[in-house]
Amino acid sequence: MSIFVTNKLLSGFIILICLLITPSQSRYCYTYEFTVNFYDGVQDSPIDVHVKSKDDDLGHHTITYDHGWPFGFCEQFFERTLFWGDFTLGSQFARFNVFDKEIANIVGWNISANTMVYWLLKQDGYYLSKELLPYDDPGWMFRGHWQ
């Protein structure tokens, strides 16, 4: 094999590796794509949502009853993505992981479509689901209480 062909193959391999390990800033993911949605299930009480990762601070967002706030991302290779959130409801506070490997395993992985993660913030705590359910549906998984 000539040096030219070998170098061309090596260059192509290096480009492929760079594409695979570089986080995607576009909506096309080289890995799994997720959208995390937060919904306020407490009437007459806005909730402050502040989501972060090691690399990103998504800022403060106020959600109100029956409204939400979503954010989307591409999962890192080797399933290392971690987002956590700080939530304030009046004088109550909660901090929890809103996306990690455990949550991805609960909601499932879909290589061919955007996988949705749903969080419902209620008076008694916060709940997780892989589909948007009515707020009183028993399918919501209780994950923790406010502090």
Salt bridges, closest charged atoms under 4 A:
GLU33 OE2 - ARG27 NH2 2.64
ASP48 OD2 - HIS60 ND1 2.89
ASP57 OD1 - HIS50 NE2 2.72
GLU79 OE1 - LYS101 NZ 3.37
ASP86 OD1 - ARG95 NE 2.44
GLU102 OE2 - ARG143 NH2 3.26
